[in-house]
Amino acid sequence: MSKYAKYKKVNEKWVDEIPAHWEMKRLKGIFALRSEKNNPVKTDRILSLTAKQGVIPYEEKDSMGGNKPKADLTKYNVCHVNDLLVNCMNVVSGSAGVSKYEGAISPVYYALYPHKNDNVWYYHHIFRLDPFQKSLVGLGKGILMHESEEGKLTSVRMRISMDYLGNVMLPMPSREEQDKISKYLRCNISKIDSIVRKRITYKSELEDIRKAIVNKVLSKGILNHTEFKNSNIEWLQRIPKDWDITRVKVHIVIEHGTDPKSKGEIPVYGSGSSKFKTCGEYKIGPAVLLGRKGTLNNPQYIEGKYWNVDTAFNAYSRDDMIDIKYFYYVATQFNYDYYSTQTAIPSMTQFDYKNMLIPVPSIDEQVLISNQLDRKLDKLNKLILLQDRYIEELNNLRNRIISDSVTGKINVQNIDVPEYVSQNEINLDSVSYDEENENIEEVDE
C-alpha cells in the first residue's frame, strides 16, 4: 500500500505518527461550538444521536426507549446541516456523527462546525474510531462504564466538558487531502457496508430456517405420536397429548451473571454469540446462557468451564426431569419480543424467564429430540457461524481502512475513486484489501 514519503512522531494514545507535513491541532482550533438556542422556536424536528445510527430524526430510532423528547421545544439547541454532533455523555462509546438535518438537539449534544473550510466528514471518521474514543476516557467525570462484548466502551453519565474536549489534539491534513480521504472512505465503506448487510440478511434467513426446523420437531415429537393437544404456548400450536406443560422455574434454575475479578483462561460470555474475553473464575456446564440485556434471542449452550457477565443469565437443570440441551432448543423458540422491556437496551427479567411455559416430554424423548436436532442442524449451524466470521472480518477491514486513512498510514491521494457508487452495482460476496491496487476488490469465496 502506498505511503507518504516522511512521517513524524506524535504523542497521542490513539495514533503514534502522522505524515511529516500534517499538523496536530487542538479541536478548539479546528471547530467552533454552535450555541444557538431554539428560542424562539426555529425548528420542531427533534434529532437523536446514537452510536449505531448516527444523527437521525427522533422517530427513526431503532428503540424508542431512553430519554423522552421535551414538550417545550425552546429547551433545545439548534443543529445545522453538516454540524458534527458529539454527545458529551457518551462520546467514548461512539455517540458522534455528522448531521444531514437541521433540527432541535438536546443540550448534552455539542454541535461543532469548522472555523475555516475543513472537511467535517474527515473528522467524523476520527470520532467513530474505537482507539480515539478510548483515548477520551480520562477526560470524563462521573464515570460509570465497562467494555461491552463487542469491545466498545459503554458509559452512563460520563460527561466530558467542552473545555477538556476542546484541548484534544487532532490530525490536520490539507483540505485537499481531507477531501480525498473522505471520498476514498465513502466509496470503500459503502461497498463493505453493502456486503455486511447482505451477510446479515442471509444469516437471518438461515436462522429462520433453523427455528422452523426446531419448532416442527417440538410440535410433533419423534416417537410417532398420534394424538395431540393445544399447547397454550404462544410460539407452539400443538404438542403430543402425553407431554406435560410446566413453567420454566419448575425444572430450571436461573442465576445472574457477574463481572469477573481475576485473570485467567476461562471463556467469558455475555448475551452475544461468542466469548469476548477470559478470566480466572468459573462455573461448570452444561448450562444455557439466556440474554438479560442487549441480544436476547440468542441462547447459548455451554459445556465445560465458563463464566457469564451480567448481560446474561446462566440456567441449569434443577432435577433429572429436564435435559439441559433440550431446554436450550426450547429457549431458541421463546417469543423474546413479547417479553422484553421496551427500553433503549432491550432486557429480560428472571421473573419473565421463570414463568414461561415450556413443553416437557419424557426425559428419554428429550434426549432423543436433542440428538436428532444436533444432527439435523450441524451443517446449518456451521453456515451461520461462517456468516458471523465473514461479518467480523468485514467490520475489522472497515475499521482498519478508516484508521489507516485518517492517520495517514496509507496515502490515498493518487487513487482514482468514482464520484458515486450505486448500491445496485455492488454484487460482492467478499472483499479484500488489495495492497497493490490500493482499493477494495472483488474476490471469490
Secondary structure, 3 states (H helix, E strand, C coil): CCCCCCEEECCCCCCCEEECCCEEEEHHHHEEECCCECCCCCCCCEEEEECCCEEEEHHHCCCCCCCCCCCCHHHCEEECCCCEEEECCCHHHCCEEECCCCEEECCCEEEEEECCCCCHHHHHHHHCCHHHHHHCHHHCECCCEEECCCCCEEECCCECCHHHHCCCEEEECCHHHHHHHHHHHHHHHHHHHHHHHHHHHHHHHHHHHHHHHHHHHHHHCCCCCCCEEEEEECCEEEEECCCEEEEHHHHEEEECCCCCCCCCCEEEECCCCCCCEEECCCEECCEEEEECECCCCCCEEECCEEEECCCEEEEEECCCCCCHHHHHHHHCCCCHHHHCECCCCCECCHHHHHCCEEEECCHHHHHHHHHHHHHHHHHHHHHHHHHHHHHHHHHHHHHHHHHHHHCCCCCCCCCCCCCCCCHHHCCCCCEEEECCCCEEEECCC
